[in-house]
Amino acid sequence: MGVAGCGKSTFGQALAQSLSLSWIEGDDFHSAASKAKMAAGIPLDDGDRAGWLHMLAGQIKNHPKGCVIGCSALKTSYRDILRSGGELRFAYLKLTREESQKRVSNRAGHFFSDTLVASQFAALQEPSSEPDVITLDATLATQVLVARVLAQLTST
């Protein structure tokens, strides 16, 4: 989980491979209307996200042996919807606004407009006091992030 540009897809794919679990790209579950809004620089609201989050919770239910999902999960209420799908842990890829802006501005071929970075940080409710959250510095190498999560998972 984390704001745009934090590396959810790269990290998530690597973690899923390391755990021999299915990788689910949360962006693939956004409606065409939501993708069009984001491409136009219009932030999604809670209503736009509700169906998307419930679909992702359904994916969690459909993978009883586990899966890795990439999802911004910006608010506590969003994470609670995801938790309704089953046992869940979050890897929070923490990133500064400046680094997020830089990364999003430099990526090509993605529907998410770089004008939306500020809205991501405005919506973000950091999960620091929530259970089963591993907070990671998103500027670290993917292999380092995966190793830290694997170490945390094996120690609990």
N, C-alpha and C positions, 0 to 999 in steps of 0.2 A: 504494500500500500504506500501511497505517497502522492505528492503533487506531480503535475505533468513534467516530464523530462528527468525524473529521478532514476529511471532505469528499470522500472518494473518488468518490462518485457524481457530484456536481456537477462536480468537477474532471475526472474521467474522461470524462464526456460532452462537456465543452467541448474537451478535448484531442483526443478522437476526431473531433469535428467539424472542428477546425482542421487535422487531418492527413488528413481524408477517409477515415477508417478506421471499421470496425465497433466499436460500443461493446458490451461484454459485462458485464452486472451480475452479479458473482460471487454475490451473495446469492440470485439466482434459481436457483442450482444446489444450494443446501442442500436436504437431504432434509426431508420434513415432520417427521420425528422430531427432527432437529437444530433446526429452527425452533421446535418445541414446547418443547424443552429451554431454548433461549435465552429464549423468552417467559416461561418459568417461573423464570428467573433462575439456571439451571443452566449453568455453563460447559461448552463443548465440550472434549473431550479429543482427543489425537492420533488415536485410532481414529475418532472422529466426523468428523474433518476429512480423513482420508486419502482416502476415495472422492471427496469434494468437490474436493480439490486435484487428483486425477488427472483428474477431469472437466474442470477448468479447463485443465490441461495439454493435454488433448485438443482443447479449443477453440483453443489456440495452434497446434497442429498443423493444425487445420482451416482456419486463416487464414494461409496461407503468405506473403501479401503484407502481413500485419500486422493487428493489432487492439489495442484498449485494453481492459484488464480491470480491474475494481475488485475487489480482494481484500485482506483484512487482511494475509496473508502474514507473520504475526507472528514466526515462528521461521526460522532459517537452513534447517532441514530442509524447511520448507514451501516456501521460495523455491527450494530445490534441486529439489523435485518439479515446480514450475512451469517451471523452466529445462529440465527434461527434454522439454518440449513444443517447444522450438526457441529461436532467438535471442530474448533478452529483456532489457529494461531496466526498472528499477524507479524510480518516482518515490515517494519516501518522504515522506509528508505528516506531518511531526513536530508533535506537539501535546502540551501539558502534560496531566497527569491532571485538573487542575481544569477546564481548558477542555473537555476531552472529556466530563467529567461534566455540565457545564453544557449542552453541545450535545445530548447524548443525552437528558438529562432534558427538554429543551424540544422535542424532535421528536415529532410525533404520527403514529400509524398505522404504526409500524415494529415488527417482532416482537422486536427486540433490547431486553432489559430494561436499564434504567439501573443496576441492581444489579450488572451484569457488567463495568462499566468497570474496576474494580480487577483483575479476572482478566485483562483484556487487557494491562494494564501488567505484571502478573506474568509473563505468557507472552512478552512482547515481547523479542526479541533484535535490538537495533538493527543495521542493515546497514552501519554506518560503515566497515568494512574490506572490504566486498564490492565486486567489480567491477560496473560498469554500474549504479550507484545514484546518483540525484540526490536529495539531501536538501533539502527545502523547508519553510519555515515555514508551517504550515497555517493560520495566522491571516491570511495575506496574501489579497488579493482574487483571485478565480479567474482573472481576466484576467492578473494579474501572474504567477501560478503557471504558466499556460499559456505565457506569453511566455518565462519562464525555461527551461522544458523545451524549447521550440522552439529557443531559442538554443543550448542544450547539444547538442541533436540535430544541428543544422547545423554545429556546430564539431567534431564527431567524425567 
